């Protein structure tokens, strides 16, 4: 499990390095576009941007034209990857606590109510201790899978709410809002 986590963190670091390099190129293109747009507004509509200086205009231009989704996707991936140890510990702890409090049935009880393969060929519902542990393990894996899925969806929902709440408007709208 530790090697899997180290592998995921290594992949995340490589993706972050690629994102950082890509973002540097995008920032250069945005700075160039902002300079061109500033010159256009100074020439065509100087009264529209009269209340702004060039640095404030470039900040507004960057906020409007910067691609935001790749950064949020990286944040989602990083949050999910780095929260995996805590998530697994919480799931295992809750399963252990539920077992100690008697909230989950013992493996023999699960086997009594769950069909194992072709029941007509099996003479009895009873199976040995190893079989009972496999059945109980399958049920706990079912709960762990959906717990991880719910946590992942909660992380995605959190970041997507922020993504849409902080969405900038069009350039003209943002300039008017800056007044």
Backbone as CSV, one residue per row, in Angstrom:
resi,resn,N_x,N_y,N_z,CA_x,CA_y,CA_z,C_x,C_y,C_z
1,UNK,0.816,-1.188,0.000,0.000,0.000,0.000,0.865,1.259,0.000
2,UNK,1.977,1.199,0.719,2.855,2.364,0.775,3.471,2.626,-0.602
3,UNK,3.857,1.568,-1.303,4.428,1.785,-2.633,3.399,2.361,-3.594
4,UNK,2.153,1.944,-3.463,1.092,2.507,-4.299,0.926,3.995,-4.006
5,UNK,0.942,4.364,-2.731,0.798,5.769,-2.352,1.993,6.579,-2.846
6,UNK,3.198,6.035,-2.708,4.396,6.735,-3.201,4.320,6.898,-4.710
7,UNK,3.839,5.872,-5.415,3.662,5.956,-6.861,2.674,7.058,-7.227
8,UNK,1.552,7.133,-6.502,0.566,8.185,-6.771,1.135,9.578,-6.504
9,UNK,1.885,9.723,-5.429,2.476,11.025,-5.112,3.517,11.397,-6.172
10,UNK,4.261,10.417,-6.665,5.234,10.679,-7.734,4.527,11.124,-9.010
11,UNK,3.444,10.442,-9.373,2.660,10.865,-10.537,2.096,12.267,-10.347
12,UNK,1.635,12.554,-9.156,1.092,13.873,-8.857,2.173,14.945,-8.969
13,UNK,3.370,14.651,-8.483,4.476,15.610,-8.587,4.860,15.847,-10.043
14,UNK,4.879,14.793,-10.847,5.188,14.948,-12.274,4.109,15.784,-12.971
15,UNK,2.848,15.520,-12.648,1.760,16.308,-13.238,1.844,17.762,-12.789
16,UNK,2.216,18.002,-11.537,2.357,19.378,-11.043,3.493,20.099,-11.761
17,UNK,4.585,19.395,-12.025,5.705,20.012,-12.747,5.294,20.366,-14.175
18,UNK,4.572,19.463,-14.829,4.082,19.761,-16.180,3.090,20.925,-16.158
19,UNK,2.225,20.963,-15.166,1.264,22.056,-15.045,1.988,23.392,-14.825
20,UNK,2.997,23.392,-13.973,3.744,24.615,-13.692,4.417,25.128,-14.968
21,UNK,5.004,24.209,-15.748,5.650,24.620,-16.995,4.633,25.162,-18.001
22,UNK,3.503,24.494,-18.119,2.445,24.942,-19.025,1.918,26.310,-18.603
23,UNK,1.745,26.484,-17.294,1.201,27.743,-16.790,2.149,28.910,-17.054
24,UNK,3.458,28.675,-16.967,4.421,29.740,-17.277,4.257,30.216,-18.710
25,UNK,4.069,29.289,-19.636,3.846,29.667,-21.031,2.548,30.426,-21.218
26,UNK,1.504,29.992,-20.537,0.201,30.669,-20.619,0.297,32.081,-20.060
27,UNK,1.013,32.255,-18.946,1.149,33.595,-18.358,1.867,34.543,-19.307
28,UNK,2.847,34.050,-20.044,3.545,34.897,-21.022,2.588,35.312,-22.138
29,UNK,1.776,34.373,-22.607,0.811,34.698,-23.659,-0.249,35.675,-23.155
30,UNK,-0.675,35.519,-21.914,-1.683,36.428,-21.349,-1.096,37.823,-21.170
31,UNK,0.152,37.911,-20.739,0.793,39.223,-20.583,0.900,39.924,-21.936
32,UNK,1.236,39.171,-22.975,1.308,39.749,-24.313,-0.073,40.213,-24.785
33,UNK,-1.098,39.387,-24.554,-2.461,39.763,-24.934,-2.958,40.973,-24.164
34,UNK,-2.594,41.061,-22.888,-3.006,42.208,-22.076,-2.378,43.499,-22.587
35,UNK,-1.119,43.431,-22.997,-0.459,44.635,-23.530,-1.131,45.083,-24.828
36,UNK,-1.466,44.143,-25.686,-2.136,44.480,-26.946,-3.522,45.065,-26.676
37,UNK,-4.255,44.441,-25.771,-5.613,44.900,-25.431,-5.574,46.272,-24.762
38,UNK,-4.577,46.525,-23.901,-4.432,47.823,-23.242,-4.170,48.912,-24.280
39,UNK,-3.305,48.617,-25.244,-3.014,49.603,-26.302,-4.265,49.860,-27.137
40,UNK,-5.041,48.806,-27.398,-6.281,48.970,-28.160,-7.270,49.859,-27.406
41,UNK,-7.459,49.595,-26.119,-8.394,50.422,-25.342,-7.898,51.856,-25.215
42,UNK,-6.595,52.072,-25.067,-6.050,53.426,-24.967,-6.272,54.201,-26.268
43,UNK,-6.231,53.481,-27.382,-6.384,54.136,-28.675,-7.858,54.325,-29.034
44,UNK,-8.685,53.292,-28.845,-10.079,53.314,-29.297,-11.049,53.883,-28.261
45,UNK,-10.891,53.507,-27.002,-11.837,53.919,-25.957,-11.099,54.357,-24.695
46,UNK,-10.392,55.474,-24.754,-9.600,55.890,-23.583,-10.469,56.258,-22.376
47,UNK,-11.679,56.737,-22.605,-12.537,57.113,-21.474,-13.075,55.885,-20.734
48,UNK,-13.147,54.742,-21.412,-13.649,53.516,-20.784,-12.668,52.977,-19.743
49,UNK,-11.360,53.147,-19.995,-10.345,52.650,-19.063,-9.605,53.791,-18.372
50,UNK,-10.206,54.958,-18.320,-9.535,56.123,-17.738,-9.288,55.949,-16.239
51,UNK,-10.145,55.192,-15.554,-10.001,55.015,-14.108,-8.993,53.930,-13.740
52,UNK,-8.457,53.209,-14.736,-7.517,52.118,-14.489,-6.107,52.493,-14.923
53,UNK,-5.126,51.994,-14.192,-3.767,52.074,-14.693,-3.441,50.751,-15.396
54,UNK,-2.294,50.665,-16.007,-1.968,49.489,-16.808,-1.851,48.224,-15.953
55,UNK,-1.319,48.326,-14.755,-1.164,47.143,-13.888,-2.526,46.588,-13.467
56,UNK,-3.455,47.474,-13.145,-4.793,47.021,-12.758,-5.514,46.384,-13.950
57,UNK,-5.341,46.978,-15.128,-5.950,46.397,-16.326,-5.393,45.008,-16.607
58,UNK,-4.071,44.843,-16.472,-3.455,43.535,-16.711,-3.935,42.497,-15.700
59,UNK,-4.154,42.920,-14.473,-4.676,41.985,-13.459,-6.092,41.533,-13.814
60,UNK,-6.913,42.455,-14.265,-8.278,42.111,-14.690,-8.228,41.209,-15.914
61,UNK,-7.377,41.536,-16.874,-7.255,40.729,-18.089,-6.802,39.306,-17.757
62,UNK,-5.844,39.197,-16.832,-5.362,37.875,-16.440,-6.467,37.073,-15.772
63,UNK,-7.222,37.694,-14.890,-8.309,36.996,-14.193,-9.383,36.505,-15.172
64,UNK,-9.657,37.297,-16.205,-10.696,36.923,-17.171,-10.216,35.827,-18.115
65,UNK,-8.977,35.901,-18.571,-8.515,35.016,-19.643,-7.672,33.834,-19.194
66,UNK,-7.353,33.744,-17.938,-6.527,32.630,-17.477,-7.354,31.351,-17.409
67,UNK,-6.874,30.251,-17.985,-7.601,28.985,-17.880,-7.584,28.511,-16.422
68,UNK,-8.759,28.295,-15.870,-8.842,27.960,-14.455,-9.011,26.469,-14.208
69,UNK,-9.614,25.742,-15.141,-9.943,24.348,-14.880,-8.730,23.456,-14.611
70,UNK,-7.619,23.579,-15.351,-6.482,22.703,-15.052,-5.968,22.852,-13.616
71,UNK,-5.989,24.059,-13.090,-5.572,24.263,-11.702,-6.515,23.588,-10.721
72,UNK,-7.800,23.684,-10.985,-8.773,23.022,-10.116,-8.675,21.500,-10.239
73,UNK,-8.416,21.001,-11.440,-8.246,19.555,-11.610,-7.021,19.068,-10.843
74,UNK,-5.940,19.834,-10.876,-4.756,19.472,-10.089,-5.053,19.515,-8.591
75,UNK,-5.820,20.499,-8.154,-6.165,20.586,-6.732,-7.036,19.402,-6.308
76,UNK,-7.959,18.996,-7.165,-8.804,17.832,-6.858,-7.951,16.580,-6.749
77,UNK,-7.063,16.376,-7.716,-6.204,15.187,-7.699,-5.284,15.188,-6.479
78,UNK,-4.722,16.341,-6.154,-3.821,16.425,-5.000,-4.578,16.185,-3.692
79,UNK,-5.732,16.789,-3.552,-6.512,16.606,-2.334,-6.922,15.153,-2.157
80,UNK,-7.391,14.536,-3.231,-7.802,13.138,-3.137,-6.614,12.237,-2.810
81,UNK,-5.488,12.433,-3.497,-4.320,11.582,-3.271,-3.772,11.752,-1.868
82,UNK,-3.642,12.987,-1.425,-3.064,13.223,-0.107,-4.016,12.874,1.031
83,UNK,-5.306,12.791,0.735,-6.256,12.411,1.784,-6.480,10.901,1.865
84,UNK,-5.885,10.139,0.952,-6.101,8.690,0.958,-5.691,8.011,2.270
85,UNK,-4.511,8.303,2.850,-4.180,7.634,4.115,-5.185,7.933,5.226
86,UNK,-5.612,9.180,5.312,-6.596,9.546,6.335,-7.938,8.874,6.035
87,UNK,-8.297,8.841,4.762,-9.549,8.199,4.361,-9.545,6.712,4.710
88,UNK,-8.471,6.021,4.351,-8.388,4.592,4.648,-8.380,4.338,6.150
89,UNK,-7.684,5.182,6.898,-7.660,5.016,8.355,-9.050,5.242,8.946
90,UNK,-9.763,6.243,8.450,-11.113,6.511,8.964,-12.073,5.374,8.617
91,UNK,-11.954,4.841,7.408,-12.829,3.735,7.009,-12.530,2.493,7.847
92,UNK,-11.245,2.163,7.986,-10.880,0.987,8.784,-11.285,1.173,10.247
93,UNK,-11.086,2.374,10.766,-11.480,2.640,12.152,-12.982,2.546,12.356
94,UNK,-13.737,3.054,11.399,-15.197,2.981,11.546,-15.691,1.543,11.417
95,UNK,-15.060,0.750,10.548,-15.444,-0.664,10.438,-15.103,-1.417,11.732
96,UNK,-13.939,-1.131,12.280,-13.533,-1.788,13.530,-14.474,-1.391,14.663
97,UNK,-14.790,-0.096,14.747,-15.697,0.391,15.799,-17.078,-0.216,15.635
98,UNK,-17.569,-0.279,14.418,-18.890,-0.880,14.182,-18.890,-2.344,14.587
99,UNK,-17.807,-3.050,14.334,-17.716,-4.447,14.742,-17.688,-4.605,16.247
100,UNK,-16.945,-3.731,16.931,-16.856,-3.802,18.387,-18.180,-3.419,19.063
101,UNK,-18.921,-2.515,18.446,-20.200,-2.095,19.024,-21.343,-3.038,18.652
102,UNK,-21.053,-4.029,17.821,-22.078,-4.985,17.428,-23.001,-4.479,16.337
103,UNK,-22.561,-3.475,15.595,-23.395,-2.923,14.525,-23.273,-3.704,13.228
104,UNK,-22.246,-4.525,13.109,-22.096,-5.372,11.928,-22.233,-6.827,12.367
105,UNK,-22.858,-7.641,11.543,-23.050,-9.041,11.932,-21.736,-9.811,11.840
106,UNK,-21.587,-10.842,12.655,-20.388,-11.673,12.540,-20.400,-12.429,11.211
107,UNK,-19.225,-12.878,10.752,-19.167,-13.556,9.452,-20.114,-14.753,9.333
108,UNK,-20.291,-15.519,10.392,-21.192,-16.680,10.320,-22.627,-16.239,10.061
109,UNK,-23.017,-15.116,10.609,-24.368,-14.597,10.396,-24.547,-14.122,8.954
110,UNK,-23.518,-13.518,8.388,-23.589,-13.076,6.994,-23.762,-14.272,6.076
111,UNK,-22.983,-15.329,6.331,-23.026,-16.513,5.480,-24.400,-17.170,5.527
112,UNK,-25.057,-17.091,6.650,-26.365,-17.715,6.784,-27.383,-17.081,5.831
113,UNK,-27.238,-15.785,5.521,-28.226,-15.087,4.696,-27.769,-14.797,3.272
114,UNK,-26.540,-15.109,2.947,-26.006,-14.811,1.631,-25.770,-16.106,0.881
115,UNK,-26.235,-16.150,-0.359,-26.020,-17.345,-1.166,-24.597,-17.362,-1.701
116,UNK,-23.964,-18.502,-1.591,-22.615,-18.665,-2.106,-22.670,-19.591,-3.314
117,UNK,-22.695,-19.055,-4.497,-22.702,-19.868,-5.700,-24.022,-20.589,-5.885
118,UNK,-23.955,-21.777,-6.408,-25.137,-22.601,-6.652,-25.551,-23.277,-5.361
119,UNK,-26.604,-22.800,-4.734,-27.009,-23.358,-3.437,-27.617,-24.737,-3.570
120,UNK,-28.103,-25.071,-4.733,-28.689,-26.406,-4.907,-27.613,-27.480,-4.816
121,UNK,-26.426,-27.153,-5.275,-25.339,-28.136,-5.243,-24.676,-28.206,-3.875
122,UNK,-24.738,-27.087,-3.132,-24.153,-27.083,-1.793,-25.199,-27.659,-0.844
123,UNK,-24.793,-28.631,-0.102,-25.757,-29.289,0.777,-26.146,-28.453,1.973
124,UNK,-25.288,-27.540,2.381,-25.562,-26.798,3.601,-25.179,-25.331,3.410
125,UNK,-25.807,-24.482,4.206,-25.441,-23.070,4.200,-24.163,-22.843,4.997
126,UNK,-23.810,-23.754,5.802,-22.637,-23.588,6.653,-21.362,-23.755,5.833
127,UNK,-20.401,-22.927,6.119,-19.084,-23.101,5.514,-18.041,-22.879,6.603
128,UNK,-16.826,-23.259,6.321,-15.800,-23.184,7.362,-15.397,-21.739,7.650
129,UNK,-14.469,-21.565,8.560,-14.070,-20.222,9.005,-13.434,-19.417,7.888
130,UNK,-12.658,-20.066,7.031,-12.014,-19.351,5.925,-13.061,-18.803,4.970
131,UNK,-14.050,-19.606,4.650,-15.133,-19.174,3.770,-15.879,-17.989,4.386
132,UNK,-16.146,-18.071,5.682,-16.859,-16.988,6.360,-16.059,-15.695,6.327
133,UNK,-14.750,-15.786,6.486,-13.920,-14.582,6.429,-13.923,-13.970,5.033
134,UNK,-13.916,-14.801,3.995,-13.976,-14.281,2.622,-15.291,-13.544,2.369
135,UNK,-16.376,-14.093,2.849,-17.674,-13.452,2.656,-17.720,-12.127,3.415
136,UNK,-17.278,-12.127,4.655,-17.284,-10.891,5.453,-16.358,-9.847,4.841
137,UNK,-15.212,-10.291,4.315,-14.282,-9.373,3.663,-14.914,-8.724,2.437
138,UNK,-15.674,-9.505,1.690,-16.342,-8.976,0.510,-17.346,-7.898,0.893
139,UNK,-18.057,-8.096,1.984,-19.025,-7.079,2.420,-18.318,-5.824,2.909
140,UNK,-17.242,-5.968,3.652,-16.531,-4.776,4.120,-15.887,-4.049,2.944
141,UNK,-15.419,-4.779,1.943,-14.879,-4.130,0.743,-15.943,-3.342,0.001
142,UNK,-17.163,-3.840,0.019,-18.290,-3.144,-0.598,-18.493,-1.791,0.081
143,UNK,-18.500,-1.783,1.401,-18.694,-0.532,2.138,-17.500,0.409,1.959
144,UNK,-16.299,-0.133,1.942,-15.109,0.705,1.769,-15.107,1.354,0.381
145,UNK,-15.486,0.594,-0.627,-15.526,1.134,-1.988,-16.472,2.327,-2.069
146,UNK,-17.656,2.175,-1.525,-18.616,3.280,-1.608,-18.249,4.438,-0.689
147,UNK,-17.575,4.168,0.403,-17.101,5.259,1.261,-16.044,6.082,0.528
148,UNK,-15.129,5.424,-0.157,-14.108,6.143,-0.930,-14.762,6.927,-2.061
149,UNK,-15.735,6.336,-2.708,-16.451,7.019,-3.782,-17.177,8.264,-3.266
150,UNK,-17.809,8.166,-2.120,-18.514,9.314,-1.541,-17.534,10.413,-1.156
151,UNK,-16.393,10.044,-0.598,-15.384,11.052,-0.235,-14.849,11.733,-1.487
152,UNK,-14.594,10.964,-2.547,-14.117,11.552,-3.790,-15.152,12.517,-4.359
153,UNK,-16.413,12.131,-4.338,-17.468,13.019,-4.840,-17.586,14.280,-3.991
154,UNK,-17.383,14.166,-2.689,-17.424,15.348,-1.824,-16.282,16.311,-2.162
155,UNK,-15.103,15.771,-2.428,-13.965,16.619,-2.811,-14.247,17.320,-4.141
156,UNK,-14.748,16.586,-5.118,-15.066,17.176,-6.418,-16.154,18.236,-6.275
157,UNK,-17.181,17.943,-5.481,-18.266,18.916,-5.285,-17.744,20.191,-4.635
158,UNK,-16.859,20.059,-3.649,-16.296,21.234,-2.977,-15.550,22.120,-3.965
159,UNK,-14.665,21.523,-4.756,-13.882,22.328,-5.691,-14.718,22.869,-6.847
160,UNK,-15.692,22.136,-7.308,-16.508,22.632,-8.414,-17.433,23.768,-7.967
161,UNK,-17.863,23.733,-6.709,-18.638,24.872,-6.191,-17.769,26.127,-6.161
162,UNK,-16.527,25.982,-5.736,-15.595,27.117,-5.728,-15.305,27.583,-7.155
163,UNK,-15.148,26.630,-8.066,-14.851,26.963,-9.459,-15.951,27.826,-10.053
164,UNK,-17.179,27.435,-9.848,-18.293,28.185,-10.434,-18.605,29.459,-9.653
165,UNK,-18.367,29.478,-8.375,-18.627,30.682,-7.589,-17.630,31.794,-7.913
166,UNK,-16.432,31.435,-8.285,-15.387,32.428,-8.557,-15.187,32.684,-10.048
167,UNK,-16.147,32.320,-10.844,-16.039,32.502,-12.291,-16.071,33.992,-12.637
168,UNK,-15.080,34.474,-13.393,-15.113,35.887,-13.790,-16.065,36.089,-14.965
169,UNK,-16.446,37.341,-15.153,-17.305,37.677,-16.288,-16.464,38.002,-17.509
170,UNK,-17.071,38.687,-18.443,-16.352,39.128,-19.630,-15.459,40.305,-19.273
171,UNK,-14.520,40.623,-20.152,-13.540,41.674,-19.876,-14.227,43.018,-19.620
172,UNK,-15.169,43.390,-20.449,-15.867,44.671,-20.257,-16.628,44.699,-18.929
173,UNK,-17.273,43.591,-18.592,-18.012,43.529,-17.325,-17.066,43.679,-16.138
174,UNK,-15.903,43.055,-16.216,-14.949,43.143,-15.109,-14.354,44.553,-14.999
175,UNK,-14.150,45.210,-16.137,-13.657,46.593,-16.092,-14.715,47.503,-15.469
176,UNK,-15.953,47.303,-15.838,-17.036,48.116,-15.256,-17.141,47.818,-13.765
177,UNK,-17.025,46.552,-13.380,-17.093,46.189,-11.959,-15.952,46.782,-11.150
178,UNK,-14.807,47.004,-11.794,-13.644,47.566,-11.103,-13.781,49.065,-10.830
179,UNK,-14.754,49.699,-11.431,-14.933,51.150,-11.234,-15.328,51.486,-9.846
